[in-house]
């Protein structure tokens, strides 16, 4: 089984997916002198869409160990005041104290696509991570000696072998499907249009959340800073809304104006997304492990998506490193699913309750909210 891949080398770990969780896992393994090959179906390091934005304090500490924290802290935005409105009335304020003795603030807003690009560069700099773009996994097999992964690349079929396989290939994980692991959960009523835009506004360090405001009585609007001049707005939209029409630049610009008034605006990007609350029935099958969205997906309210995926990467990488370096037995790897599945259940419970409140299903839920 232990056949060399097309480069003639034998990487210890094959990682499918070059998103932030896959890249973080590869870097953490490299810190322990463990080689990996990363297979990514995209043709570039980042998708440049509006995705995760909030980085929590403990994950900032992890990014520090990965060598990318400085740009996040220096160029990101940490809000200290949260305002919540119902209609045109402000009903709640949340204030975070000034930065104290902690090294990092409680959280920093910073775009996911930029994190992906920085982690990509950091992974290459280790010299132990072989990143293969435009690779689509077509099959894989495993036995007691390792894994063998087949993929289609720009020059035809390839075979990559390793001791273990890590699936970081997202919510639609092909690895998970091929393993026969179910992905159970539910789709919420929360579908949103999200727009990132540049503007100079007078309330830089505020997060504003509106329930049924006068300028958009149909639902929820959320606004917060992403970086020094970059802002994000989310509007709740109907599940059957036309995404192409809603994301037309002039229509997005007009929507932004209803919220912020007459300010010059540059629309950077916009897209739609639908919330899901799902969890894989298993996080491991033999020598294959699921991490990040391949293992669990939650709604973004609460910032438990990419952050919890980073916790998966950290949990799994140190254990694999010890096992592959002969400092621990394979039984240590059993604890990955025990610990991270429990964390996923906790996150799903909290975010599920939040979503049922934010986007209630039916009139009783709306009345309760």
N, C-alpha and C positions, 0 to 999 in steps of 0.2 A: 504493500500500500504506500509506503513512504517514497513516492516518486518525486523528483525535482519538478518545479514549475518551469514555465517557458524561459525564465531567466537563468535557469541552472542552479538557483539557490533553494534553500529549504527554510522559508520563514516559519517561525514558531506558531504564529497565529494568523488566520485569515479573517479579515474584518470586511463585512459587506455594508457599505454606506459610508460616505465621507462627510456627513453632516457634523454638527458640533459634538455629538456624543461619540460617534465613531472616531473622530479625530482626537478627542480627549483621551479615549481608551488607548489609541495607538501611542500617543505621547507618554502616557503614564506607564505603559509597558516598556517603551524605550528607556525611560528613566531607570528601569531595572535590567537594562541590557537585553531586552527581549525584542526580537525583530517581528515585523508584521507586514503584510501586504493588504492594502485597502482597495477594494473594488467598488467603483462608483459609476452609476449609469449616466450621470450628467457629464457634459463636456467642459465644465468649469467648476471652480471650488464652491461657488455660491449661486443660489437661485435668485437672489436679489428681490425677493418678495417680502411683504410685510408679515412677519411672523412673530416669534417671541421677542420680548423687549426688556423685561425686568429681570435683573440679576440680583439674587439675594446675597447677604453678607457672607455666609459660609461658602457659597460658590465663588465669590470674589477671591476668597482665600485660596480656593482650588485653582482659579485662573492665575493667581500669583505664582503658584508652583509650576503652572504650565507656561509661564513667561509672558502672559498677555494682559495682566491686570492693569498696568499703568495707563494704557490708552483708554480702557473702559472707564476707569475712575476719572481721568483727566478730561475726556471728551464727552462722557455720559452726563446724565441728568438725574439728580436725586431730589425728589420733591419733598418738601417739609410740611405742606398744608394740603389736605384733601377736603374738598367741598362737595356736598351732596345736595341735590335739589329735587323737589317734587313739584312739577309744574313750574311756576316762576318763583317758588319760595325755597330759600335755603333752609334745610332741616337738620344738617349735621356738619360738623367740622372735625377732622382728625388732624392732630398736630404731632409731628415727630420732633423730639428735642434736637438742639444743635449737636453737631458732631463732637463727641466727647473723647474719651481716652481710647476708644476702639480704633483699630487700624483702618477699618472700612465702615462706611455708613450702612444702615439697615438694608438698603437696596439701591441700585443704580439702574436707570433706564438706558439701554444701549441696543442698537439693532442687531438681530441675530445674524444677518448676512455678513456683517463686518466681523463678528466673532468667528464665523465659519472661515473667512479669509485669513484671519490672524492665526487660527489653529492650523490651517493648511500649511502656512509658511513655517510655523513652529515645528510641525511634524516633519517636514522636509529637512529642516535644519538639524534634526537629530541624527540623520544619516542611517537610521534604523527602520524607517518607514518608507515602504515602496507604494506610492499612490498611483493607481491605474484608473484614469478617467475613461468614460465611454465603454464601460464593461457592464454587460447585463448577465447576471447569473442565470444559467439555464438548468443546472442540476448540481447535486452534490451527494456524496456518500461518506459514510464514516464506519470505522471499525475500532478495535482495541488499540490500534497503533496510530490513528490520526484521522484527518479529514481530507477529502479531495473535492475541490470545487471547480466546476466547469462554467466557463463564461464566454460570451461572444464579445470580441473586441474589434477595433478598426481593421485589424489584419486577419480576422477570422477567429476560430475557436481557440481557447486557451485552457490550460489546466493549472490550478494552484493548489498546493498541498501544505498542510500544517498540522500542528498538534491539536489545535482547537479552532472552532469557528464562532465568530461573534456576529450576530445579526443586528446591525444598527441601521436597517433599511426602511425605517419609518412605519407609519400606520398601515400601509398596504404591503407590509413585508412579504416578499416572495419566499424568503427562507422559512418564515413562520408557517406559511401555507404548505410548503413542501414537507415540513416536519409533522404536519397534521395537527398542529396546535390550534385550538379554536380561539377566537377573539370575541369575547362576549361583552355585552353592555347595551347601551341605548343611545339614541340620538336625541339631543335636546331640541326644544323649540327655538333655540338661539342661533339664528343665522345673522351674520354681520357683514357690513361693508366697512372696510378699513382703508384709510388714506393717510399716507405720510406726506407732509408738506413743510416747506420752509417759510418762515415768517418771523418778523420781529414783533413780539407781543409783550405787554407790560406785566404779565403775571407768570414769570418763568418757572417758578418752583411750586406750582400748584397742579394738583390733579382735580379735575372737575367731572362729576358724574350727575347726569340729569335723568330723571324718570319722567317721561311724557312732558317735555318742556314745550312752551308755546311755539318755538320754532320747529319742533318735530314731535307733535303729540302722538305719533304712531308707536313710540317705544322709547328705548334707552339710547342715550348718547354719552360717550366717554371720551375725555380729552386729557392728554398728558404730554409732557415734553419727553423727547427721545434723546436729544443731544443739544448742543448750544443753540442752534437755530432750527432744529428739526422737531416737528410736532406730529402727534398721531391723534386721529379722530376715528371712533368706531360708532356706526349707526346700526341699530337693530333693524333688520329688513325682513320681509315675508320670505318664507321658505321657497316659494316659487318665483321669486323676483328674477328678472333678466340681468345676469351678471355683466354681460357685455355692455348693455345700455347704461347700467349704473356706474360703470367704471370709465365712461367717456370723460376725458379730462375737463371739458367745460362744465359738465354736469357736476363733477366732483368739486370743482372750484366754486360753483354756485352754492353747493351744500355747505362748504366750509364758511362761506360768507355769512350764511344764516346764523352760524355759531359765534364767529369772532368779529363780525362787522366788516367795516371798510378798511382792510389792511392788504397791502400787496402780498400775494401768495404765489409760490411756485409748487405745483403738485409734483411730487417726486415719484410716487408709485401708489397704486390702489389695487385691491383685490377683494374677493369675498371669501368667507369661510363659514362652516357649519360646525357647531360644537358636538363632540361625542364624548361619552364616558365609557371606555372599554378597557378590558384587561385580558391578557393572554391567560389561558387556563394553566399554562406551565411556563416558567422562565428558562427552562433547560430541558434538553433532550440529548442524553449522551454527552458528546463533546461539543454540542452546539448550545450557545447561550443567546438569549434575547435581551437587548438593552434599549432604553429610551422608548420612543413611540412604537417600536416593534413589540414592546412588552406591555405598554400601558399608554393610554391617551386620556387627557382630562381637559375640561374647559379652561380657558386662559385666566379666568377670574381667580386670583389667589397666587398666580405666578408659580404653579407647581408642575408645569410641563417640562420645559427644557431644563429647569433647575433639578428636578427629580431624575431626569435622564443623566445629568452630570453626576449625581450621587450613585446611579447604577454603575457608571464608568469607573468611578473611584473605588467602589466596593469590589467590583470584579477584577480590576487590573492588579491590585496588590496581591490578591489571592492567586491569580494566574502566574504572576511573577514569581512568587515563592515556590509554587509547584514546579514551574518550568526550570527554575534555578536549583531544584533539588533540596530546597529548604523546608518543604512541607509536603505531606502526602496528598493525593488527589481528593481525599475525603474533605479537605478544607473547602473545596469548591461547592459542596452541598449547601454550605451556609449562605451562598449568594442568593439562591431562590428563597430560602427561609426568611432572610432579612429584607430583601427588596420587594418580595410579594406582599409582605406585611405593610411596608411603606406605601406601596401602590394602593392597597385596600384603604389605608388611612386617607390618602390624598383623594381617592375617588369618593369617599364618604363626604369629605368636607366640600369639595368642588361641586359634587352633585347637589348638596343642600343649597349651595350658593346659586347654582343655575336654576333650581326650582323656584327660588325666590326672585332672581333677576328676570327670568323669562317663564312665568307661570303658565301651566297648561290648563287653560279654562278659567271661567269666571270666578270660581271659589278661590283659586290661587291668586288671581289679580286682586280680589277683595282683601285677602290676607296680607298681601304685600302693601 
